[in-house]
Amino acid sequence: MQAVEGLTVKGRAPRTGYDRDEFGSAWLDTDRNGCGTRDDILADQLGEVSRAADGCKVLRGVLDPDPYTGTRITYERGRSKVDIDHLVALSDAWQKGARQWSDSKRRAFANDLMLAA
């Protein structure tokens, strides 16, 4: 909580120039384990994980409990209400200064495991 209290609150700037592609390809393999960040997060957050033959793509799993509803949710790739998203929206980061970052810093931010859920 101390870290949050130390954050500077800034106003919103315009989204001028924002494009998702400015943060690189979605869900890169930044930790070089052969799997994209999205599948790393799914494997970490779900139980009873079933993966594709490539050893990376998460096909099924269980989120129990879901942190928002407290219920058990079954994840099935392409047919599920479980999704991975950024805790800080990329467009919001862009408006608050990410447009001034280097390409590599934006890619790292977009794939930071601590900023996705």
Protein Blocks (a to p, Z undefined) as FASTA:
>chain_A
ZZmmmpccdddddfehiafklnopehiafkonopafklmmmmmmpghiacdfkomacfbd
cddddfklopacdddehiacbdcddfbdfklmmmnopmmpcfklmmmmmmgmklgZZ
